[in-house]
Amino acid sequence: GQTSHKNGQSSTCEQVYHCAWCDSSSSEQNRANQVPPGTLNLLANPSGEMGLSQWAQMNPRVSWQVENCDVPPNENVTTNFVSSYQWCVMAQGVQLNRIAHDPSQLRLEVSAKYMSRTDCPSVFRMEVVVLDRRRTPIHRETTPVLEAPLDFWGRSVLTVEPTEGAHEIIVIVHGKDKRFWQGNFGSKVSDICVRILGTDETLDQQLIEPNTYRNEATARNLQDNVGEPRQHV
């Protein structure tokens, strides 16, 4: 329950040289200061607070699971997704045509926080696929396979520039451990996020109902624009 530590020779000092909670909290604060202006998160259930709802599991042999956070990424999140010994893959779609007048003009930021256990190294990868109105892939962005940080949250970001013909996007996250331990000892992921970037003036011009995506209480209840994608993407 402590929020600080002291080092020194007195009996009250703890000789703490590394604290995962403090490191994670400090990194989170630094990253928060660098978030560009834009909408709230367009994804539902970004941290597993509703179990696996809204996420399509793409590997029939093994699935992401949900657990309570050992190191919460921020004060509002208490759960995260966790992967297993084979690649766990899950996806969620956002129908941009229901949000924007012209989805081809949108600049998007797709991000996620990821980490691994201290006793089992793991890897993580994220990709985003842009679909046209026929649900044909027309653009793809992907991270490399990333080594998950040990017991603190890293952040991965993909930026999707305006794409002619864009109609929908699919966010796909992959994770697994590197020791093939049976159970859920693979990479963890939380705060998976899709945002439309832009100033208030730009968003007022682009979005059908711009105020909806600035009001957190309203945005959390939006379910019509998101959902599980078909397996073929």
DRENLORO-596990 format. One record per residue (C-alpha): residue number from 1; residue in one letter; x, y, z. Coordinates in steps of 0.02 Angstrom, whole numbers, plus 50000, padded with zeros to 5 digits. Layout:
// DRENLORO-596990
num | residuo | X | Y | Z
NUM | A | X | Y | Z
...
This chain:
// DRENLORO-596990
num | residuo | X | Y | Z
1 | G | 50000 | 50000 | 50000
2 | Q | 50150 | 50117 | 50002
3 | T | 50172 | 50254 | 49873
4 | S | 50357 | 50289 | 49904
5 | H | 50518 | 50207 | 49967
6 | K | 50673 | 50268 | 50059
7 | N | 50852 | 50205 | 50051
8 | G | 50983 | 50238 | 50186
9 | Q | 51054 | 50174 | 50349
10 | S | 50907 | 50208 | 50465
11 | S | 50790 | 50071 | 50523
12 | T | 50646 | 50148 | 50425
13 | C | 50735 | 50132 | 50259
14 | E | 50695 | 49982 | 50149
15 | Q | 50848 | 49974 | 50035
16 | V | 50734 | 49964 | 49882
17 | Y | 50829 | 49982 | 49719
18 | H | 50691 | 49927 | 49599
19 | C | 50501 | 49929 | 49616
20 | A | 50393 | 49867 | 49472
21 | W | 50244 | 49969 | 49531
22 | C | 50344 | 50131 | 49540
23 | D | 50429 | 50100 | 49373
24 | S | 50263 | 50061 | 49290
25 | S | 50177 | 50212 | 49366
26 | S | 50319 | 50329 | 49319
27 | S | 50324 | 50264 | 49140
28 | E | 50136 | 50279 | 49127
29 | Q | 50142 | 50460 | 49180
30 | N | 50277 | 50500 | 49053
31 | R | 50181 | 50416 | 48913
32 | A | 50018 | 50500 | 48960
33 | N | 50102 | 50669 | 48934
34 | Q | 50145 | 50617 | 48756
35 | V | 49972 | 50559 | 48700
36 | P | 49919 | 50663 | 48548
37 | P | 49746 | 50743 | 48544
38 | G | 49603 | 50636 | 48481
39 | T | 49450 | 50537 | 48531
40 | L | 49424 | 50419 | 48675
41 | N | 49454 | 50233 | 48649
42 | L | 49340 | 50159 | 48516
43 | L | 49366 | 49978 | 48572
44 | A | 49254 | 49886 | 48693
45 | N | 49326 | 49786 | 48838
46 | P | 49507 | 49846 | 48814
47 | S | 49578 | 49762 | 48970
48 | G | 49469 | 49610 | 48999
49 | E | 49352 | 49696 | 49121
50 | M | 49208 | 49604 | 49034
51 | G | 49302 | 49439 | 49014
52 | L | 49333 | 49395 | 48832
53 | S | 49176 | 49484 | 48770
54 | Q | 49193 | 49575 | 48602
55 | W | 49358 | 49486 | 48562
56 | A | 49360 | 49347 | 48432
57 | Q | 49484 | 49209 | 48475
58 | M | 49575 | 49165 | 48315
59 | N | 49673 | 49010 | 48369
60 | P | 49553 | 48864 | 48400
61 | R | 49685 | 48769 | 48502
62 | V | 49723 | 48899 | 48634
63 | S | 49642 | 49060 | 48692
64 | W | 49686 | 49219 | 48783
65 | Q | 49622 | 49221 | 48963
66 | V | 49587 | 49359 | 49089
67 | E | 49670 | 49381 | 49258
68 | N | 49682 | 49512 | 49395
69 | C | 49829 | 49631 | 49374
70 | D | 49982 | 49603 | 49483
71 | V | 50046 | 49773 | 49424
72 | P | 49899 | 49880 | 49364
73 | P | 49943 | 49991 | 49214
74 | N | 49847 | 50133 | 49296
75 | E | 49728 | 50164 | 49441
76 | N | 49573 | 50128 | 49335
77 | V | 49623 | 49954 | 49273
78 | T | 49619 | 49796 | 49379
79 | T | 49622 | 49658 | 49246
80 | N | 49725 | 49608 | 49095
81 | F | 49728 | 49476 | 48959
82 | V | 49859 | 49339 | 48974
83 | S | 49923 | 49218 | 48842
84 | S | 49986 | 49039 | 48849
85 | Y | 50121 | 48924 | 48777
86 | Q | 50062 | 48936 | 48595
87 | W | 50018 | 49094 | 48500
88 | C | 49856 | 49163 | 48571
89 | V | 49774 | 49277 | 48444
90 | M | 49619 | 49385 | 48466
91 | A | 49539 | 49522 | 48361
92 | Q | 49409 | 49658 | 48370
93 | G | 49337 | 49767 | 48232
94 | V | 49283 | 49949 | 48226
95 | Q | 49162 | 50005 | 48090
96 | L | 49230 | 50175 | 48047
97 | N | 49089 | 50214 | 47926
98 | R | 48969 | 50226 | 48073
99 | I | 49081 | 50351 | 48161
100 | A | 49150 | 50466 | 48024
101 | H | 49077 | 50552 | 47871
102 | D | 49227 | 50493 | 47768
103 | P | 49334 | 50358 | 47850
104 | S | 49466 | 50382 | 47714
105 | Q | 49515 | 50546 | 47798
106 | L | 49546 | 50474 | 47971
107 | R | 49717 | 50462 | 48052
108 | L | 49715 | 50324 | 48183
109 | E | 49821 | 50275 | 48332
110 | V | 49817 | 50092 | 48387
111 | S | 49907 | 50051 | 48549
112 | A | 49921 | 49921 | 48686
113 | K | 50018 | 49896 | 48847
114 | Y | 50108 | 49731 | 48868
115 | M | 50222 | 49645 | 48993
116 | S | 50288 | 49474 | 49047
117 | R | 50314 | 49382 | 49210
118 | T | 50484 | 49387 | 49294
119 | D | 50501 | 49196 | 49290
120 | C | 50446 | 49162 | 49110
121 | P | 50499 | 49270 | 48961
122 | S | 50367 | 49302 | 48830
123 | V | 50334 | 49390 | 48666
124 | F | 50198 | 49503 | 48596
125 | R | 50144 | 49566 | 48425
126 | M | 50006 | 49684 | 48368
127 | E | 49934 | 49721 | 48196
128 | V | 49795 | 49823 | 48120
129 | V | 49707 | 49784 | 47956
130 | V | 49608 | 49913 | 47858
131 | L | 49459 | 49844 | 47760
132 | D | 49356 | 49921 | 47621
133 | R | 49166 | 49913 | 47610
134 | R | 49178 | 49736 | 47537
135 | R | 49284 | 49686 | 47688
136 | T | 49436 | 49663 | 47577
137 | P | 49602 | 49706 | 47663
138 | I | 49678 | 49861 | 47583
139 | H | 49813 | 49909 | 47709
140 | R | 49905 | 49827 | 47854
141 | E | 50021 | 49890 | 47991
142 | T | 50112 | 49774 | 48111
143 | T | 50242 | 49778 | 48247
144 | P | 50387 | 49657 | 48248
145 | V | 50384 | 49516 | 48375
146 | L | 50424 | 49610 | 48535
147 | E | 50507 | 49545 | 48693
148 | A | 50385 | 49585 | 48833
149 | P | 50461 | 49688 | 48976
150 | L | 50488 | 49596 | 49139
151 | D | 50353 | 49642 | 49265
152 | F | 50321 | 49819 | 49203
153 | W | 50212 | 49886 | 49064
154 | G | 50283 | 49933 | 48895
155 | R | 50177 | 50020 | 48764
156 | S | 50167 | 49978 | 48580
157 | V | 50094 | 50102 | 48455
158 | L | 50044 | 50089 | 48272
159 | T | 49989 | 50241 | 48172
160 | V | 49873 | 50218 | 48023
161 | E | 49879 | 50364 | 47902
162 | P | 49724 | 50411 | 47799
163 | T | 49686 | 50266 | 47682
164 | E | 49581 | 50284 | 47525
165 | G | 49431 | 50166 | 47532
166 | A | 49441 | 50133 | 47720
167 | H | 49279 | 50069 | 47794
168 | E | 49327 | 49964 | 47945
169 | I | 49481 | 49915 | 48043
170 | I | 49526 | 49754 | 48133
171 | V | 49646 | 49757 | 48281
172 | I | 49738 | 49592 | 48311
173 | V | 49848 | 49552 | 48462
174 | H | 49963 | 49400 | 48477
175 | G | 50054 | 49334 | 48630
176 | K | 50141 | 49180 | 48700
177 | D | 50276 | 49127 | 48821
178 | K | 50450 | 49069 | 48767
179 | R | 50467 | 48916 | 48880
180 | F | 50310 | 48820 | 48826
181 | W | 50246 | 48810 | 49004
182 | Q | 50073 | 48734 | 49012
183 | G | 49950 | 48861 | 49081
184 | N | 49942 | 49049 | 49063
185 | F | 50121 | 49110 | 49085
186 | G | 50136 | 49208 | 48923
187 | S | 50135 | 49393 | 48885
188 | K | 50000 | 49502 | 48964
189 | V | 49909 | 49642 | 48874
190 | S | 49798 | 49782 | 48936
191 | D | 49731 | 49952 | 48881
192 | I | 49712 | 49900 | 48699
193 | C | 49658 | 50061 | 48616
194 | V | 49600 | 50134 | 48450
195 | R | 49587 | 50323 | 48438
196 | I | 49551 | 50444 | 48296
197 | L | 49685 | 50578 | 48303
198 | G | 49650 | 50762 | 48278
199 | T | 49611 | 50926 | 48360
200 | D | 49435 | 50965 | 48420
201 | E | 49408 | 51070 | 48264
202 | T | 49463 | 50927 | 48149
203 | L | 49357 | 50798 | 48241
204 | D | 49204 | 50912 | 48234
205 | Q | 49220 | 50908 | 48044
206 | Q | 49259 | 50722 | 48027
207 | L | 49144 | 50636 | 48152
208 | I | 48958 | 50608 | 48136
209 | E | 48928 | 50636 | 48322
210 | P | 49092 | 50711 | 48388
211 | N | 49031 | 50743 | 48566
212 | T | 48992 | 50559 | 48587
213 | Y | 49176 | 50516 | 48578
214 | R | 49227 | 50648 | 48704
215 | N | 49104 | 50594 | 48838
216 | E | 49179 | 50444 | 48928
217 | A | 49016 | 50383 | 49006
218 | T | 48930 | 50382 | 48836
219 | A | 49076 | 50305 | 48744
220 | R | 49084 | 50158 | 48865
221 | N | 48906 | 50112 | 48820
222 | L | 48934 | 50112 | 48631
223 | Q | 48926 | 49934 | 48566
224 | D | 48853 | 49954 | 48391
225 | N | 49015 | 50009 | 48310
226 | V | 49127 | 49870 | 48376
227 | G | 49123 | 49682 | 48374
228 | E | 49207 | 49519 | 48334
229 | P | 49276 | 49510 | 48156
230 | R | 49259 | 49364 | 48040
231 | Q | 49400 | 49238 | 48044
232 | H | 49461 | 49268 | 47866
233 | V | 49549 | 49432 | 47903
